[in-house]
Amino acid sequence: MGFLDRYTHDRGSRFIWAGLVLACLAVFLLARGGQDRELGRQIEGAFARTEIYAAEIFGAGLQTKGYSPVVGYTGKELAVAMRGEIFTDPTAARVRLFDESGALVYDSNVLTDAGLTQADNPNVDRAQRGETHALIVQQPFTWSTIGASGVQTSLLQVYTPLLLSDRVGASGVVEVDFAMEELRAVSKGVWPIVQLVFGLLFLLSLAMTVLSLQVQVAVAGGSDAEARAAAAPPAAPERTEPAHAHAEVAPAIEGGLTDAEVQDLRARLAKAAARKKPVTSSGE
């Protein structure tokens, strides 16, 4: 017995395979949901990291004079702090600082103050009211700061107020952009492998369920046909006229008799044949 016959011919096989179909589908959906939940945790982690960066790196405050807008840093020291504290995170893509008035005073992708582009940003106003929030945008971006034009990139932009211990309210806003592609890559883990394995098992179980149903239908159809054939009554024997009657009539027709004479001859032959049959008494 082959593999397919062994695992599809049994009557209970269709229920086993159907159960495996449901189980594989459930695990596949759980794995997909697990990857989405992990991405949500990565986004929550981006919120927390942005607040930490704002407190630890920029917590001394901002200044309006000098190449570095952050109190306590020269321009070179600020660049080193960015690379050492923020850009060691592979998901971090860009850092921007806004002063108390909402003006952009620092952009990690711009080398000089002259390259800063001012624009109204409602997200900065919202963060200045004390609310950390984020949004996903499609914007031109490049990892290089020299000689490269940006390409459309999906970014998670997190805005958090810059709060100082000696001041009431926000003294500025810190924006950290995270590459969504990198966040998704970190969140994948083993979930894609789990989805692939149980997706293939789902298809295999589904195919075996269909084959098992087809086998059961074919077996049931064969059994019904055999039952109908066994229950059918035997065929009645075909009645034929005696051969000698035709043999005697044929010469009569060739002798030139009329139709009425032929009919009369046939009737007499039939009576003669009836008299020749043995008669049995009712008492025997």
BAFI-3210 file (N, C-alpha, C; in Angstrom, 3 decimals, decimal comma, padded with zeros to 6 digits):
// residues 284
n [1|2|3|4|5|6|7|8|9|10|11|12|13|14|15|16|17|18|19|20|21|22|23|24|25|26|27|28|29|30|31|32|33|34|35|36|37|38|39|40|41|42|43|44|45|46|47|48|49|50|51|52|53|54|55|56|57|58|59|60|61|62|63|64|65|66|67|68|69|70|71|72|73|74|75|76|77|78|79|80|81|82|83|84|85|86|87|88|89|90|91|92|93|94|95|96|97|98|99|100|101|102|103|104|105|106|107|108|109|110|111|112|113|114|115|116|117|118|119|120|121|122|123|124|125|126|127|128|129|130|131|132|133|134|135|136|137|138|139|140|141|142|143|144|145|146|147|148|149|150|151|152|153|154|155|156|157|158|159|160|161|162|163|164|165|166|167|168|169|170|171|172|173|174|175|176|177|178|179|180|181|182|183|184|185|186|187|188|189|190|191|192|193|194|195|196|197|198|199|200|201|202|203|204|205|206|207|208|209|210|211|212|213|214|215|216|217|218|219|220|221|222|223|224|225|226|227|228|229|230|231|232|233|234|235|236|237|238|239|240|241|242|243|244|245|246|247|248|249|250|251|252|253|254|255|256|257|258|259|260|261|262|263|264|265|266|267|268|269|270|271|272|273|274|275|276|277|278|279|280|281|282|283|284]
n.u [000,848|000,629|001,964|-000,022|-002,387|-002,212|-002,506|-004,835|-006,915|-008,208|-011,197|-011,253|-009,204|-009,693|-010,707|-008,550|-006,629|-008,055|-008,142|-005,409|-005,097|-006,538|-005,040|-002,458|-003,090|-003,887|-001,478|000,083|-001,247|-000,921|001,854|002,162|000,796|002,468|004,810|003,847|003,217|005,758|006,924|005,412|006,412|009,039|008,598|007,556|009,883|011,466|010,237|010,907|013,727|014,185|013,300|015,201|017,584|017,057|017,091|019,651|021,642|020,965|020,118|021,348|020,562|019,830|021,634|021,925|024,100|027,224|028,719|027,783|024,580|023,984|024,266|027,381|028,743|031,114|031,071|032,374|032,415|029,703|029,067|030,541|029,203|026,723|027,370|028,331|026,358|023,805|023,758|024,847|022,782|021,266|018,853|018,383|018,169|018,284|018,770|017,210|017,069|015,026|014,546|013,172|011,408|010,615|012,264|014,477|017,520|019,491|020,586|021,367|022,011|022,922|025,674|026,434|025,226|024,112|022,867|020,491|016,993|014,229|010,919|007,419|006,270|003,879|004,109|006,210|005,151|003,203|004,774|006,055|004,101|004,358|004,006|005,029|005,196|004,590|004,963|004,577|006,250|006,787|009,675|012,292|015,495|018,864|021,615|024,041|025,945|027,171|027,225|025,123|021,916|018,685|016,473|013,092|011,995|010,737|010,040|010,051|009,142|009,917|008,905|009,860|009,522|012,059|013,072|014,125|015,719|015,737|013,832|010,447|008,189|008,681|011,937|012,662|012,606|013,208|013,846|013,935|014,593|013,680|014,526|012,061|012,327|014,533|013,563|011,522|013,081|014,489|012,365|011,484|012,804|012,498|010,054|009,280|010,331|008,848|006,304|006,691|007,231|004,878|003,035|003,605|003,058|000,353|-000,649|000,072|-001,441|-003,986|-004,125|-003,940|-006,278|-008,229|-007,631|-008,191|-010,953|-011,813|-011,065|-012,684|-015,222|-015,074|-014,815|-017,243|-019,041|-018,421|-019,192|-021,962|-022,734|-022,151|-023,965|-026,426|-026,310|-026,347|-028,872|-030,622|-033,308|-033,261|-032,903|-035,721|-036,324|-036,121|-038,947|-039,628|-040,911|-041,758|-039,326|-040,122|-042,552|-042,097|-040,626|-042,518|-044,374|-042,975|-042,561|-045,207|-045,849|-044,185|-045,541|-047,642|-049,909|-052,686|-052,815|-054,761|-055,019|-052,499|-052,495|-054,518|-053,288|-051,139|-052,500|-053,645|-051,306|-050,299|-052,280|-051,914|-049,348|-049,869|-051,421|-049,606|-048,125|-047,208|-049,687|-050,323|-051,673|-053,737|-053,563|-051,076]
n.v [-001,198|002,171|005,435|007,493|005,937|004,698|006,774|008,062|006,358|005,306|005,697|007,565|009,280|011,685|013,355|013,593|014,863|017,216|018,327|018,844|020,803|022,971|023,349|024,044|026,374|027,992|028,241|029,524|032,010|032,940|033,243|035,262|037,318|037,473|038,588|041,122|042,090|042,168|044,152|046,303|046,448|047,214|049,783|051,023|050,849|052,632|055,043|055,165|055,241|057,667|059,536|059,038|059,801|062,525|063,379|062,625|063,439|065,951|067,255|069,345|071,640|074,040|076,274|079,434|080,451|079,797|076,923|074,489|073,723|072,771|072,991|072,763|071,271|071,241|071,679|069,421|067,674|067,249|065,853|063,524|062,596|062,026|059,888|058,046|057,648|057,615|056,814|054,318|052,691|050,671|051,206|053,904|056,861|059,656|062,793|065,601|068,943|071,332|074,679|076,670|078,348|076,892|076,790|075,148|073,985|072,104|069,424|066,190|065,295|067,454|069,492|072,121|075,166|076,749|075,042|074,325|074,019|075,942|075,372|075,359|073,178|071,217|069,068|069,634|071,740|070,334|068,586|070,464|071,078|069,171|066,481|063,344|061,944|060,169|059,517|057,860|058,429|059,104|060,150|061,966|060,629|060,018|057,994|059,111|062,101|063,641|064,591|062,932|062,332|062,261|059,437|058,234|057,224|055,157|056,396|056,405|058,954|060,356|062,570|064,434|066,393|068,696|068,738|070,607|070,641|073,023|074,622|075,502|073,800|073,035|073,342|073,074|070,864|067,468|065,496|062,261|060,184|057,005|054,252|052,542|050,206|049,005|048,652|046,805|044,682|044,005|043,188|040,864|038,356|034,911|034,571|034,726|032,275|030,436|031,010|030,247|027,461|026,417|027,369|025,858|023,310|023,637|023,827|021,266|019,624|020,459|019,598|016,817|016,415|016,961|014,905|012,677|012,980|012,667|009,990|008,680|009,309|007,990|005,290|004,976|005,340|003,105|001,010|001,452|000,980|-001,753|-002,770|-002,078|-003,594|-006,190|-006,262|-006,107|-007,614|-010,823|-010,973|-011,446|-014,329|-014,152|-014,366|-016,466|-017,398|-020,718|-022,357|-024,088|-023,195|-020,848|-022,044|-023,599|-021,780|-020,170|-021,627|-021,734|-019,114|-018,678|-020,328|-018,899|-018,163|-016,258|-013,318|-013,680|-016,440|-017,161|-016,141|-017,781|-020,248|-019,934|-019,695|-022,294|-023,805|-022,881|-023,829|-026,543|-026,818|-026,206|-028,391|-030,380|-030,017|-031,417|-032,496|-031,900|-033,270|-031,794|-032,968|-034,071]
n.w [000,000|-000,925|000,063|-000,109|-000,209|002,261|004,109|003,428|002,832|005,016|006,962|009,033|008,403|007,040|009,014|010,721|009,068|008,502|011,059|011,410|009,454|010,560|012,911|011,942|010,553|012,697|014,177|012,238|011,991|014,595|014,650|012,766|014,055|016,283|015,201|014,502|017,051|018,163|016,595|017,496|020,112|019,545|018,542|020,824|022,344|020,920|021,568|024,337|024,229|022,914|024,816|026,778|025,466|025,171|027,830|028,806|026,960|025,935|028,142|029,514|028,312|025,650|023,507|021,872|020,567|018,919|017,286|018,206|019,323|021,797|025,262|026,880|025,032|022,380|018,774|017,664|019,829|020,178|017,825|018,280|020,520|019,417|017,690|019,513|021,445|020,318|017,552|017,656|017,905|015,639|014,426|014,595|012,716|012,271|013,952|015,334|016,634|018,219|019,203|021,933|020,640|018,521|016,353|014,097|015,213|015,039|012,999|012,373|009,838|008,475|007,804|008,458|010,031|008,079|006,383|007,474|007,276|007,797|008,865|009,431|011,893|013,047|014,754|016,429|017,922|019,316|020,879|022,478|024,247|026,099|025,436|024,442|021,304|018,190|014,662|011,511|008,547|005,043|003,685|001,941|002,428|003,414|004,413|004,258|004,724|002,879|-000,459|-001,440|-002,644|-001,144|-000,770|-000,999|002,090|004,669|007,770|011,309|013,220|016,233|018,654|021,465|024,436|025,509|028,635|031,395|034,581|035,993|034,946|034,081|032,060|028,542|027,164|024,626|021,786|021,099|018,343|017,145|014,490|013,309|011,303|009,652|008,221|009,408|012,005|011,514|010,609|012,932|014,502|013,334|013,970|014,660|013,599|010,776|009,827|011,287|010,266|007,583|007,789|009,018|007,239|004,935|005,973|006,417|003,766|002,838|004,560|003,851|001,173|001,579|002,989|001,038|-000,813|000,786|001,161|-001,491|-001,961|-000,094|-001,127|-003,614|-002,765|-001,398|-003,531|-005,157|-003,462|-003,270|-005,941|-006,202|-004,338|-005,473|-007,819|-006,781|-005,615|-007,775|-009,733|-011,480|-015,064|-017,226|-019,319|-022,862|-024,966|-027,706|-030,891|-032,016|-034,021|-036,063|-036,847|-038,301|-040,286|-041,633|-042,530|-044,319|-046,825|-047,573|-048,093|-050,227|-052,004|-053,043|-051,515|-050,232|-048,023|-046,036|-046,048|-045,197|-042,549|-041,474|-041,689|-039,944|-037,502|-037,253|-037,073|-034,627|-032,856|-033,177|-032,151|-029,495|-028,687|-028,626|-026,322|-023,125|-020,773|-017,424|-014,524|-011,998|-009,560|-009,199]
ca.u [000,000|001,438|001,832|-001,327|-003,416|-002,097|-002,927|-006,084|-007,957|-008,947|-012,350|-010,971|-008,079|-010,125|-010,856|-007,193|-006,022|-008,787|-007,664|-004,077|-005,284|-006,925|-003,933|-001,397|-003,580|-003,858|-000,078|000,525|-001,813|-000,264|003,198|002,015|000,472|003,650|005,709|003,254|003,380|007,167|007,135|004,851|007,370|010,168|008,177|007,529|011,268|011,960|009,742|011,689|015,103|014,186|013,217|016,500|018,537|016,746|017,475|021,069|022,561|020,582|019,505|021,954|019,901|020,243|022,147|021,688|025,351|028,236|028,391|026,967|023,457|023,752|025,122|028,398|029,386|031,543|030,509|032,987|031,978|028,314|029,084|031,020|028,123|025,697|027,825|028,576|025,192|022,560|023,887|025,188|021,502|021,179|017,573|018,356|018,571|018,527|018,430|016,987|016,759|014,270|014,612|011,902|010,525|010,260|013,215|015,406|018,874|020,479|020,148|022,542|022,313|023,364|026,998|026,583|023,976|023,543|022,086|019,228|015,800|013,174|009,554|006,451|006,098|002,897|004,524|007,048|004,244|002,546|005,757|006,328|003,047|004,701|003,539|005,864|004,348|005,331|004,218|005,352|006,185|007,643|010,437|013,631|016,498|020,078|022,487|025,257|025,806|027,938|027,141|024,127|020,543|017,847|015,448|011,913|012,249|009,745|010,686|009,281|009,619|009,492|009,120|009,718|009,932|013,322|012,722|015,277|015,357|015,613|012,857|009,100|007,795|009,691|012,940|012,902|012,052|014,157|013,246|014,798|013,953|014,090|014,210|011,065|012,860|015,397|012,712|010,853|014,086|014,771|011,174|011,161|013,253|012,262|008,648|009,122|010,603|007,675|005,221|006,990|007,089|003,477|002,305|003,771|002,305|-001,070|-000,960|000,156|-002,599|-005,178|-004,118|-004,242|-007,702|-008,983|-007,421|-008,914|-012,379|-012,033|-010,971|-013,877|-016,345|-014,928|-015,106|-018,680|-019,711|-018,243|-020,016|-023,359|-022,942|-022,186|-025,207|-027,524|-026,204|-026,745|-030,304|-031,424|-033,888|-032,680|-033,608|-036,646|-035,866|-036,811|-039,874|-039,476|-041,826|-041,063|-038,648|-040,753|-043,694|-041,572|-040,171|-043,654|-045,070|-042,187|-042,878|-046,587|-045,833|-043,580|-046,475|-048,597|-051,112|-053,075|-052,512|-055,751|-054,688|-051,289|-052,902|-055,249|-052,309|-050,380|-053,370|-053,737|-050,010|-050,197|-053,133|-051,265|-048,224|-050,410|-051,896|-048,445|-047,511|-047,675|-050,676|-050,097|-052,896|-053,606|-053,297|-049,669]
ca.v [000,000|003,367|006,465|008,148|004,985|004,407|007,903|008,673|005,360|005,087|006,594|008,651|010,112|013,028|014,154|013,873|015,887|018,478|018,878|019,413|022,048|024,021|023,600|024,770|027,725|028,736|028,587|030,511|033,308|033,367|033,710|036,564|038,265|037,653|039,534|042,452|042,515|042,502|045,464|047,270|046,622|047,993|051,190|051,507|051,036|053,865|056,126|055,221|055,651|059,096|060,282|058,900|060,662|063,919|063,688|062,409|064,135|067,350|067,733|070,577|072,775|074,498|077,636|080,016|080,891|078,769|075,891|073,483|074,349|072,112|073,492|071,837|070,560|071,899|071,006|068,099|066,826|066,865|064,807|062,299|062,124|061,427|058,578|057,134|057,417|057,433|056,091|052,911|052,014|050,503|051,687|055,372|057,383|061,104|063,529|067,034|069,709|072,561|075,490|076,978|079,026|075,953|076,877|074,025|074,431|071,059|068,284|065,328|065,090|068,736|069,746|073,491|075,844|077,330|074,028|074,062|074,553|076,198|075,146|075,131|071,760|071,084|068,044|070,308|072,451|069,340|068,125|071,553|071,070|068,143|065,159|062,542|061,283|059,698|059,242|057,219|059,270|058,808|061,369|061,750|060,431|059,284|057,783|059,896|063,560|064,331|064,227|061,926|062,826|061,364|058,619|058,096|056,235|055,111|056,786|056,632|060,189|060,467|063,916|064,479|067,712|068,809|069,246|070,915|070,607|074,364|075,399|074,959|073,671|072,546|074,289|072,740|069,570|066,526|064,568|061,169|059,400|055,605|053,622|051,487|048,959|048,399|048,210|045,570|043,616|043,580|042,556|039,597|037,214|033,609|034,490|034,347|030,844|029,724|031,184|029,441|026,033|026,047|027,629|024,674|022,213|023,913|023,441|019,811|019,040|020,760|018,696|015,466|016,386|016,855|013,556|011,738|013,102|012,069|008,541|008,216|009,401|006,918|004,020|004,929|005,152|001,713|000,146|001,628|000,323|-003,189|-003,089|-002,001|-004,738|-007,404|-006,213|-006,066|-008,928|-011,419|-010,608|-012,473|-014,879|-013,605|-015,323|-016,567|-018,335|-021,952|-022,212|-024,856|-022,426|-019,999|-022,890|-024,075|-020,633|-019,617|-022,243|-021,387|-017,781|-018,806|-021,002|-017,970|-018,010|-014,878|-012,939|-014,308|-017,847|-017,263|-015,947|-018,966|-021,319|-019,677|-020,004|-023,739|-024,296|-022,548|-024,749|-027,859|-026,791|-026,219|-029,732|-031,259|-029,811|-032,387|-031,990|-032,411|-033,207|-030,900|-033,727|-034,499]
ca.w [000,000|-001,040|001,099|-000,205|000,193|003,689|004,944|002,960|002,602|006,255|007,082|009,972|007,967|006,658|010,231|011,216|008,213|008,699|012,324|011,179|008,700|011,506|013,838|011,221|010,290|013,960|014,493|011,248|012,354|015,833|014,306|012,113|015,116|017,122|014,548|014,641|018,445|018,378|015,986|018,441|021,218|019,039|018,463|022,204|022,747|020,293|022,424|025,568|023,938|022,588|026,078|027,461|024,762|025,483|029,209|029,101|026,050|025,745|029,383|030,022|027,681|024,330|023,442|020,552|019,977|018,743|016,310|018,866|020,010|023,076|026,330|027,366|023,928|021,151|017,615|017,507|020,930|019,923|016,802|018,921|021,395|018,550|017,212|020,620|022,294|019,579|016,288|017,863|017,697|014,181|013,908|014,625|011,411|012,235|015,169|015,146|017,831|018,019|020,417|022,588|019,690|017,471|015,244|013,967|015,525|014,782|012,196|012,254|008,428|007,912|008,361|008,960|010,349|006,858|005,681|008,171|006,612|008,768|008,378|010,506|012,166|014,133|015,704|017,416|018,827|020,174|021,856|023,418|025,269|027,075|025,005|023,542|020,316|017,018|013,441|010,446|007,356|003,893|003,407|001,373|003,479|003,071|005,560|004,039|004,894|001,840|-001,865|-001,781|-002,568|-000,365|-001,421|-000,159|003,132|005,740|009,028|012,529|013,835|017,623|019,205|022,913|024,941|026,222|029,955|032,236|035,999|036,560|034,189|033,988|030,667|027,605|026,685|023,231|021,375|020,505|017,371|016,696|013,429|013,256|010,019|009,834|007,658|010,426|013,113|011,087|010,548|014,308|015,069|012,677|014,751|014,041|013,173|009,362|009,653|011,816|009,294|006,395|008,088|009,250|005,998|004,078|006,591|006,168|002,385|002,740|005,250|003,056|000,016|002,041|003,336|-000,217|-001,347|001,628|000,831|-002,813|-001,815|000,611|-002,059|-004,608|-002,105|-001,143|-004,818|-005,580|-002,610|-003,667|-007,231|-005,963|-003,639|-006,445|-008,738|-006,072|-005,316|-009,006|-010,061|-012,701|-016,298|-017,731|-020,612|-024,033|-025,589|-029,174|-031,542|-032,437|-035,317|-037,125|-037,365|-039,382|-041,400|-042,410|-043,146|-045,420|-048,116|-047,932|-048,706|-051,552|-052,885|-053,614|-050,704|-049,897|-046,632|-045,148|-045,952|-044,376|-041,155|-041,038|-041,545|-038,709|-036,360|-037,120|-036,583|-033,200|-032,112|-033,200|-031,208|-028,136|-028,367|-028,441|-024,992|-022,137|-019,832|-016,074|-013,708|-010,831|-008,338|-009,076]
c.u [000,876|001,162|000,444|-002,444|-003,412|-002,694|-004,178|-007,218|-008,808|-010,052|-012,061|-009,873|-008,495|-010,274|-009,493|-006,552|-006,727|-008,370|-006,284|-004,156|-005,600|-005,778|-002,821|-001,819|-003,529|-002,436|000,448|000,020|-001,199|001,134|003,143|001,689|001,654|004,641|005,166|003,407|004,816|007,506|006,574|005,787|008,590|009,824|008,100|008,948|011,870|011,482|010,653|013,108|015,178|014,128|014,530|017,542|018,305|017,235|018,990|021,999|022,247|020,008|020,136|021,334|020,486|020,752|022,020|022,971|026,330|027,765|027,517|025,824|023,215|024,766|026,106|029,122|029,919|030,914|031,050|032,510|030,526|028,247|029,540|029,924|027,015|026,109|027,944|027,333|023,923|022,756|024,549|023,920|021,302|019,859|017,491|018,908|018,954|018,090|018,276|016,651|016,037|014,333|013,210|010,905|010,063|011,193|014,160|016,826|019,924|019,821|021,378|022,915|022,781|024,669|027,133|025,207|023,299|022,666|020,750|018,078|014,688|011,804|008,647|006,207|005,105|003,269|005,435|006,167|003,574|003,497|006,071|005,257|003,233|004,324|004,544|004,949|005,190|004,388|005,162|005,154|007,061|008,352|011,743|014,660|017,684|020,924|023,776|024,967|026,500|027,621|026,133|022,737|019,678|016,862|014,277|012,088|011,147|010,445|009,657|009,876|009,033|009,890|008,901|010,169|011,281|013,031|013,989|014,831|015,126|014,596|011,513|008,701|008,966|010,627|013,282|012,277|013,175|013,369|014,289|014,006|014,548|013,650|013,256|011,562|013,739|014,579|012,003|011,843|014,398|013,602|010,878|011,563|013,071|010,847|008,492|009,366|009,409|006,511|005,445|006,729|005,619|002,595|002,396|003,010|000,804|-001,467|-000,923|-001,066|-003,881|-005,262|-004,468|-005,709|-008,554|-008,848|-008,201|-010,407|-012,687|-011,998|-012,223|-015,106|-016,284|-015,264|-016,605|-019,454|-019,588|-019,095|-021,485|-023,657|-023,016|-023,485|-026,393|-027,496|-026,666|-028,248|-031,167|-031,979|-033,270|-033,516|-034,480|-036,159|-036,721|-037,668|-039,724|-040,481|-041,065|-040,496|-039,393|-041,959|-043,240|-041,156|-041,330|-044,380|-044,319|-042,479|-044,272|-046,645|-045,255|-044,533|-047,579|-049,878|-051,376|-052,728|-053,477|-055,439|-053,441|-051,626|-053,615|-054,295|-051,504|-051,213|-053,459|-052,440|-049,850|-051,023|-052,491|-050,109|-048,716|-050,861|-050,746|-047,810|-048,031|-048,615|-050,422|-051,363|-052,666|-053,317|-051,879|-048,878]
c.v [001,239|004,367|007,085|007,215|004,768|005,524|008,612|007,674|005,136|006,126|007,785|009,594|011,532|013,931|014,520|014,982|017,230|019,136|019,503|020,721|023,197|024,370|024,413|026,198|028,573|029,166|029,643|031,906|033,838|033,906|035,081|037,642|038,526|038,639|040,964|042,981|042,907|043,858|046,562|047,508|047,415|049,484|051,799|051,737|052,296|055,092|056,281|055,704|057,139|059,934|060,201|059,797|062,121|064,283|063,625|063,239|065,620|067,979|068,979|071,806|073,113|075,916|078,150|080,447|079,727|077,689|074,813|074,165|073,785|072,618|072,405|071,075|071,563|071,138|069,600|067,154|066,362|065,744|063,476|061,713|061,465|060,014|057,578|056,770|057,071|056,539|054,723|052,054|051,876|050,990|053,205|055,919|058,858|061,710|065,003|067,673|070,989|073,356|075,814|077,643|078,098|075,986|075,674|074,534|073,357|069,954|067,426|065,062|066,366|069,124|071,131|074,090|076,388|076,323|073,724|074,740|074,706|075,982|074,930|073,630|071,602|070,017|068,617|071,058|071,485|068,835|069,212|071,654|069,906|066,729|064,508|061,798|060,932|059,551|058,611|058,027|058,676|060,106|061,016|061,651|059,692|059,138|058,597|061,377|064,340|063,735|063,171|062,515|061,783|060,587|058,487|056,920|056,315|055,336|056,873|057,857|060,319|061,853|063,864|065,851|067,641|069,514|069,432|071,037|072,000|075,235|074,689|074,929|073,239|073,659|074,046|071,385|068,750|065,596|063,527|060,365|057,996|055,019|052,457|050,155|048,241|047,899|046,900|044,400|043,090|042,791|041,193|038,392|035,915|033,505|034,159|032,865|030,020|029,818|030,310|027,960|025,654|026,422|026,452|023,477|022,390|023,476|021,926|019,153|019,279|019,829|017,270|015,338|016,222|015,455|012,519|011,782|012,455|010,540|007,999|008,264|008,276|005,554|003,871|004,702|003,731|000,761|000,248|000,913|-001,196|-003,605|-003,054|-003,189|-006,032|-007,434|-006,252|-007,457|-009,483|-011,084|-011,765|-012,999|-014,346|-014,693|-015,283|-017,576|-019,576|-021,813|-022,950|-024,124|-021,540|-020,848|-023,360|-022,943|-020,143|-020,289|-021,897|-020,041|-017,849|-019,496|-020,122|-017,840|-016,531|-014,612|-013,614|-015,787|-018,070|-017,126|-017,182|-020,132|-021,162|-020,036|-021,507|-024,352|-024,035|-023,489|-026,137|-027,911|-026,852|-027,610|-030,687|-031,122|-030,837|-031,770|-032,669|-032,262|-032,373|-031,666|-034,138|-033,487]
c.w [000,000|000,072|001,086|000,230|001,700|004,540|004,438|002,837|003,846|006,416|008,005|009,522|007,618|007,881|010,810|010,396|008,368|010,017|012,195|010,389|009,658|012,454|013,170|010,922|011,551|014,313|013,530|011,621|013,651|015,560|013,633|013,142|016,035|016,516|014,658|016,067|018,739|017,756|016,889|019,615|020,780|018,956|019,868|022,723|022,153|021,075|023,640|025,302|023,626|023,859|026,848|026,796|025,119|026,875|029,408|028,220|025,979|027,015|029,962|029,379|026,323|024,431|022,014|019,863|019,876|017,781|016,933|019,597|021,405|024,097|026,755|026,277|022,915|019,980|017,461|018,601|020,737|018,879|017,394|019,816|020,576|018,128|018,351|021,401|021,514|018,366|016,428|017,778|016,186|013,592|013,869|013,320|011,457|013,568|014,810|016,492|017,439|019,318|020,919|021,654|018,559|016,278|015,272|014,192|015,282|013,981|011,948|010,802|007,744|008,599|008,968|009,242|009,097|006,116|006,330|007,461|007,634|008,118|009,577|010,665|013,325|015,146|016,779|018,418|019,798|021,246|022,877|024,506|026,247|026,697|024,065|022,579|019,093|015,849|012,432|009,174|006,255|003,510|002,711|002,499|002,900|004,318|005,437|004,232|003,795|000,482|-002,245|-001,629|-001,861|-001,234|-000,454|000,809|004,171|007,074|010,150|013,215|015,236|018,127|020,714|023,410|025,652|027,547|030,791|033,679|036,582|035,813|034,171|032,517|029,800|027,172|025,222|022,942|020,742|019,576|016,993|015,685|013,417|011,916|010,250|009,287|008,672|011,618|012,755|011,050|011,954|014,873|014,464|013,515|013,982|013,473|011,692|009,108|010,144|010,833|008,059|006,658|008,218|008,065|005,046|004,643|006,394|004,763|002,215|003,380|004,463|001,850|000,434|002,450|002,092|-000,813|-000,538|001,353|-000,516|-002,737|-001,147|-000,294|-003,088|-003,998|-001,862|-002,442|-005,322|-004,766|-002,981|-004,978|-007,059|-005,277|-004,593|-007,401|-008,071|-005,825|-006,568|-009,310|-011,334|-013,918|-016,777|-019,073|-021,764|-024,708|-027,108|-029,720|-031,990|-033,841|-036,424|-037,700|-038,508|-040,579|-042,267|-043,123|-044,369|-046,744|-048,561|-048,615|-050,098|-052,521|-053,438|-052,838|-050,462|-048,443|-045,674|-044,966|-045,094|-042,903|-040,627|-040,817|-040,251|-037,481|-036,153|-036,595|-035,090|-032,368|-032,059|-032,226|-029,783|-027,749|-028,076|-027,067|-024,016|-021,168|-018,493|-015,293|-012,494|-009,583|-008,193|-008,336]
res [m|g|f|l|d|r|y|t|h|d|r|g|s|r|f|i|w|a|g|l|v|l|a|c|l|a|v|f|l|l|a|r|g|g|q|d|r|e|l|g|r|q|i|e|g|a|f|a|r|t|e|i|y|a|a|e|i|f|g|a|g|l|q|t|k|g|y|s|p|v|v|g|y|t|g|k|e|l|a|v|a|m|r|g|e|i|f|t|d|p|t|a|a|r|v|r|l|f|d|e|s|g|a|l|v|y|d|s|n|v|l|t|d|a|g|l|t|q|a|d|n|p|n|v|d|r|a|q|r|g|e|t|h|a|l|i|v|q|q|p|f|t|w|s|t|i|g|a|s|g|v|q|t|s|l|l|q|v|y|t|p|l|l|l|s|d|r|v|g|a|s|g|v|v|e|v|d|f|a|m|e|e|l|r|a|v|s|k|g|v|w|p|i|v|q|l|v|f|g|l|l|f|l|l|s|l|a|m|t|v|l|s|l|q|v|q|v|a|v|a|g|g|s|d|a|e|a|r|a|a|a|a|p|p|a|a|p|e|r|t|e|p|a|h|a|h|a|e|v|a|p|a|i|e|g|g|l|t|d|a|e|v|q|d|l|r|a|r|l|a|k|a|a|a|r|k|k|p|v|t|s|s|g|e]
***
